[in-house]
Amino acid sequence: HVTNRRPGDINEDGTNDVLDVVAMVGIAFRNNPNPERPGSADVNADCVYDILDVVALVNHVFRNGPSLYWWCIE
């Protein structure tokens, strides 16, 4: 178990990958428990876990999309 404090690394294995996308879907749509470090899941920094976080993480993981944010910016 790696504690890396990386935005989007929901399972804290040291990388942003498909496993994090699956975990994010569970958080956003299935009311799965929030991650151990809640800031890791709000990757678009809009203060909610939703489809926009899933899309941002997918773009980052599979399309070298923009950097992810850590936590909510109000």
C-alpha positions, -999 to +999 in steps of 0.1 A: +000+000+000+016+032-012+007+065+004+016+089-024-011+116-021-015+119-058-048+133-072-068+106-089-049+077-073-080+064-055-065+030-046-032+045-037-010+021-056+013+048-069-002+052-104-033+067-121-048+038-141-080+020-150-083+007-114-087+043-102-113+049-129-133+019-117-130+031-081-141+066-091-172+052-109-181+034-077-177+066-057-196+088-081-225+064-090-228+036-065-224+054-033-193+035-025-174+048+005-153+078+000-116+071-006-092+071+024-080+105+012-111+123-001-091+149-020-078+122-043-113+117-058-124+153-065-100+156-094-118+186-111-120+205-077-157+213-079-164+200-044-185+170-055-178+135-067-197+130-100-194+122-137-172+152-142-145+137-120-148+104-139-144+122-172-114+141-160-097+110-147-104+091-179-090+119-199-059+120-177-053+082-177-061+073-213-055+105-233-027+123-214-053+149-205-047+179-182-034+176-147-057+166-119-065+188-089-062+178-053-094+186-033-121+212-036-115+248-047-143+271-036 
